[in-house]
Amino acid sequence: MKKYNFLYLRSFLAITLLFVVSFFTSCSDDDSGVSTTTTITSVNRALNTPTDGSPVEIDVPVEMGYPNTTYFIHGTGFSTLKKIYFNGLESYFNPTMVTDNVIVVTIDEDTPYENASSELKIVTSFGTVVYHFVIAPPAPVLTKGFSPVNAADGSIMTIYGNFFLDPIVTFGTIPATVISNSLTEIKVTVPVGADKQYVTVKTISGSVTSSYAVGTAIYDDVAYYGLDFPSWNNHTYESDGNADQGLIYIKKNMGAWDSLQGNWGWYDQIAPYKGIRLSVKASVAGTVKLIFNGDWSERNMMSVQPGWNTFVFTWAELGDADHVQNISFQNMSKSGADGIANTISIDNIGFVLK
């Protein structure tokens, strides 16, 4: 059965209706419907959906636009429109969606936004008009979090993601000094008081906050508290760019019922936390058992997939634990009633704040 996106249909109809109204308005203002002077008076977001639950707004003036988003350009002299450029890149327009006073255009998704001219340029038979208009990147995202998670005050931390254009970084409410950045990576000096704070990256397009806090790692490219994995497990540490957090993750080709057994350590400073988190993926869909503090019983099962999934276990689910002594894993993947081999990857083991 086909599924129709009624929100998209409603948005399309709203844009079309507004264009029709604009068309008749422009015709009534000028019997000829054509101006020989090309001007741009405003660029308006065709549809704006507020995040606070307010009604959808139509034809809203803006000073900044986003690629792959539809806008109305208001002005005069558009009837002989030939070209539209945002930051030097041409955007396609449908001639049937142009009047002398309104252009409906979707900004090309490849429009540059870094080190760009911030110019909208319109070319008509009557000349060329340039209008200041900023193209913003999408809102920032975190792809591999930050590293090291257990960073000391004054140390250097790297934040991994995308769309980091002129970023502002804070640890909780504490501002951090950005040392350098590209669109996909930021290096900051960790400020005093950053421990147990979440990391937020803010740009002109929005903000993103990490899902875990500074100082909460058990494994974040390296292991802490003696809770590592002895070499006799025959596992590997992969740095192929596919980590869930940081740069390095743990990988083991496990036969049926095989395990990855951790060393025995001890950490009991867990009062700020409600449990632990960990990210797991597998070569094929299956099941992995978390063995916590030596409990090999049939509990704490994780349904794993080829992509990374993050699991959270509370202290209650971990036997009302008051310390962490051992973390191990067992491949419980099956085909029917029979166990099967699976390649299991593990990353970003750590604590979850209350």
C-alpha positions in Angstrom: 0.0 0.0 0.0 1.3 3.4 -0.9 1.7 5.9 1.9 1.2 9.6 1.2 3.0 12.4 3.0 0.1 14.7 3.8 2.3 17.2 5.6 4.3 17.6 2.4 1.1 17.8 0.3 -0.3 20.5 2.6 3.0 22.5 2.4 3.0 22.2 -1.4 -0.6 23.4 -1.6 0.1 26.3 0.7 3.0 27.4 -1.4 1.0 27.1 -4.6 -1.9 29.0 -3.1 0.3 31.9 -1.9 1.9 32.0 -5.3 -1.5 32.3 -7.0 -2.5 35.1 -4.7 0.8 36.9 -5.4 0.2 36.5 -9.1 -3.2 38.1 -9.1 -2.0 40.8 -6.7 0.9 41.7 -9.0 -1.4 41.9 -12.0 -3.9 44.1 -10.2 -1.2 46.5 -9.1 0.0 47.0 -12.7 -2.2 46.4 -15.7 0.8 45.4 -17.8 2.1 43.0 -15.2 5.7 43.9 -16.3 8.2 46.3 -14.8 11.4 47.3 -16.6 13.2 47.9 -13.3 14.6 44.9 -11.5 14.7 45.2 -7.7 14.7 42.8 -4.8 12.8 44.0 -1.7 12.9 40.8 0.5 13.5 37.1 0.6 10.9 35.2 2.5 10.8 31.6 3.9 7.9 30.0 2.0 7.0 27.9 5.1 8.3 28.2 8.6 7.4 25.6 11.2 8.1 27.0 14.7 9.6 24.5 17.2 7.5 25.7 20.1 4.3 24.3 18.6 3.0 27.6 17.2 1.0 27.5 13.9 2.9 27.1 10.6 3.9 30.5 9.2 3.8 31.3 5.5 5.9 33.9 3.5 8.1 35.0 6.5 10.9 37.6 5.7 14.3 36.2 6.6 17.9 37.4 6.3 19.4 33.9 6.1 18.5 30.8 4.1 19.3 27.1 3.9 20.1 24.9 1.0 17.3 22.6 -0.3 14.7 25.0 1.2 12.0 26.9 -0.7 11.9 30.8 -0.6 9.8 33.6 -2.1 11.9 36.4 -3.6 9.8 39.6 -3.6 10.6 42.7 -5.8 10.0 43.9 -9.4 11.0 43.2 -12.9 11.1 39.4 -12.6 9.0 38.6 -15.7 12.1 38.3 -17.9 14.1 36.2 -15.3 17.1 34.3 -16.8 19.2 33.2 -13.9 19.3 33.0 -10.1 22.5 32.6 -8.1 23.1 32.1 -4.4 26.8 32.5 -3.4 27.8 32.1 -7.1 26.0 28.8 -7.6 23.0 28.8 -9.9 19.7 27.5 -8.5 17.0 26.1 -10.9 13.7 27.9 -11.1 10.4 26.8 -12.7 9.3 29.6 -15.1 5.7 28.9 -14.3 6.4 29.9 -10.6 7.6 33.4 -11.5 5.6 36.6 -11.8 6.9 40.1 -12.2 6.9 40.5 -8.4 7.5 37.0 -7.0 9.9 34.2 -7.6 9.5 30.8 -6.0 12.8 29.1 -5.8 14.4 26.2 -3.9 18.1 26.9 -3.0 20.3 24.3 -4.6 21.4 21.8 -2.0 25.1 22.2 -3.1 25.1 25.9 -2.5 28.3 26.9 -0.6 28.1 28.5 2.8 31.7 28.6 4.0 33.9 31.5 2.9 31.1 32.6 0.6 30.0 35.9 -0.8 26.6 36.0 1.0 25.0 37.3 -2.2 21.8 36.5 -4.1 22.1 37.5 -7.7 19.2 37.8 -10.2 19.8 38.2 -13.9 16.9 39.5 -16.1 16.6 41.0 -19.5 16.7 44.4 -17.8 19.9 43.8 -15.9 21.5 42.2 -12.9 20.6 42.8 -9.2 22.7 41.7 -6.2 21.1 41.4 -2.8 22.9 40.6 0.5 21.6 37.2 1.7 23.4 34.7 3.9 23.4 31.0 3.2 23.7 29.0 6.4 24.8 25.5 6.9 22.5 22.8 8.4 22.5 22.7 12.2 25.6 21.1 13.6 25.7 17.4 14.3 28.0 15.2 16.4 29.1 12.1 14.5 31.7 10.6 16.8 31.2 12.7 19.9 34.4 14.0 21.5 37.7 12.6 22.7 39.0 12.1 25.2 35.9 11.9 27.2 37.8 11.8 30.5 39.6 15.1 29.6 41.3 17.1 32.4 40.8 20.8 32.8 43.2 22.7 30.5 43.8 19.7 28.2 42.9 19.6 24.5 39.7 17.9 23.4 38.6 17.1 19.8 35.0 17.3 18.8 33.8 15.3 15.8 30.8 16.1 13.6 29.7 18.3 10.7 28.6 21.8 9.8 30.9 23.4 12.4 30.8 26.9 10.8 32.2 29.5 13.3 31.3 27.3 16.3 30.8 28.4 19.9 31.5 25.5 22.3 30.3 25.3 25.9 30.7 22.7 28.7 27.4 23.0 30.4 27.2 26.8 30.7 31.0 27.2 30.8 32.5 28.7 27.6 35.5 27.0 26.0 38.3 28.4 23.9 38.2 27.1 20.3 41.8 26.5 19.2 41.0 25.5 15.6 38.1 24.1 13.6 37.1 22.8 10.2 33.5 21.9 9.2 34.0 18.4 10.7 36.3 18.9 13.6 36.9 21.3 16.5 39.8 21.4 18.9 39.1 23.2 22.2 40.8 23.8 25.5 38.8 22.1 28.2 37.7 24.8 30.7 38.0 24.6 34.5 34.9 22.9 35.8 34.1 20.8 32.7 33.9 17.5 34.6 30.4 16.0 34.4 29.3 18.6 32.0 27.7 18.0 28.6 29.4 19.5 25.5 27.3 21.9 23.3 28.3 23.2 19.9 26.4 26.2 18.6 26.5 27.9 15.2 24.2 30.4 13.4 22.0 27.5 12.3 21.4 25.9 15.7 23.1 23.8 18.4 23.7 20.2 19.3 24.6 18.8 22.7 26.4 15.5 23.5 24.5 12.6 24.8 27.1 11.9 27.4 29.2 14.0 29.7 32.9 14.8 30.3 34.6 12.4 32.7 32.1 9.5 32.3 34.2 7.1 30.2 35.1 3.5 31.0 36.4 3.0 27.4 37.0 6.0 25.0 39.8 4.8 22.8 41.6 3.7 25.9 40.3 1.8 29.0 40.1 3.2 32.6 40.0 1.7 36.1 41.7 -1.5 35.0 38.5 -2.5 33.0 40.3 -3.4 29.8 40.4 -6.6 27.8 43.4 -9.0 28.0 45.0 -9.9 24.7 44.2 -13.6 24.9 40.7 -12.6 23.8 42.2 -12.2 20.3 40.2 -9.0 19.7 41.5 -6.0 17.7 41.4 -2.3 18.1 40.1 -0.7 14.9 40.8 2.8 13.7 39.2 2.7 10.2 37.0 5.8 10.7 33.9 3.8 11.7 34.1 4.3 15.5 30.9 5.3 17.3 32.9 7.6 19.6 36.4 9.0 19.1 38.8 7.1 16.8 39.2 3.5 18.0 36.7 0.7 18.8 37.0 -2.9 19.9 36.2 -5.7 17.5 36.2 -9.5 17.8 35.1 -12.3 15.4 33.1 -14.5 17.8 32.1 -18.0 17.2 28.8 -19.3 18.6 28.7 -18.6 22.3 32.2 -17.1 22.2 33.0 -14.2 24.5 35.1 -11.1 25.1 36.1 -11.2 28.7 37.3 -8.1 30.5 40.0 -7.8 33.2 39.0 -7.4 36.8 39.3 -4.0 38.3 37.4 -1.9 40.8 35.5 1.4 40.7 33.0 2.4 43.3 32.6 6.2 42.9 29.3 5.8 41.1 27.0 8.0 43.2 26.6 10.6 40.3 25.4 7.9 37.9 22.3 5.9 37.3 24.0 3.2 35.3 26.2 2.5 32.3 26.0 3.0 28.6 27.7 1.2 25.7 27.5 1.1 21.9 27.5 -2.2 20.0 27.2 -3.3 16.4 27.4 -6.7 14.7 28.2 -8.0 11.2 24.7 -9.6 11.1 21.6 -9.1 13.3 21.9 -11.1 16.5 22.1 -10.9 20.2 24.9 -10.0 22.6 24.9 -10.6 26.4 26.4 -8.1 28.8 28.2 -9.9 31.6 28.5 -7.4 34.5 30.6 -8.1 37.5 30.8 -11.8 36.7 27.0 -12.4 36.3 26.8 -14.9 33.4 23.0 -15.5 33.9 20.6 -15.0 31.0 19.9 -11.3 31.5 21.0 -8.0 30.0 20.6 -9.2 26.4 21.1 -6.7 23.6 19.6 -7.0 20.1 22.4 -5.9 17.8 22.4 -4.8 14.2 25.0 -3.9 11.6 24.8 -0.3 12.6 25.8 1.2 16.0 23.2 1.1 18.8 23.6 2.6 22.2 22.3 0.6 25.2 21.8 1.9 28.8 21.6 -0.4 31.8 20.5 1.0 35.2 22.1 -0.2 38.4 18.9 -1.9 39.2 19.1 -3.9 36.0 22.7 -4.7 37.0 21.8 -6.4 40.2 21.6 -3.1 42.3 25.3 -2.7 41.7 27.3 -0.4 44.0 30.6 -0.8 42.0 32.0 -1.8 38.7 34.4 -4.7 38.8 34.2 -6.5 35.4 32.6 -5.9 32.0 32.4 -8.8 29.5 30.4 -9.8 26.5 29.1 -13.0 25.0 27.8 -13.7 21.5 24.3 -15.2 21.8 23.3 -14.9 18.1 21.2 -17.8 16.8 19.8 -19.3 13.7 16.8 -21.2 14.9 18.0 -23.0 18.0 21.6 -23.1 16.9 24.3 -20.5 17.9 26.0 -18.8 15.0 29.2 -16.8 14.6 29.1 -13.0 14.6 31.6 -10.2 14.4 30.9 -7.9 17.4 32.2 -4.3 17.7 32.0 -2.4 21.0 32.7 1.3 21.8 31.9 4.2 24.1 31.5 2.3 27.3 30.8 4.7 30.1 28.6 6.0 32.9 25.2 7.7 32.6 24.6 10.8 34.8 21.5 10.8 36.9 
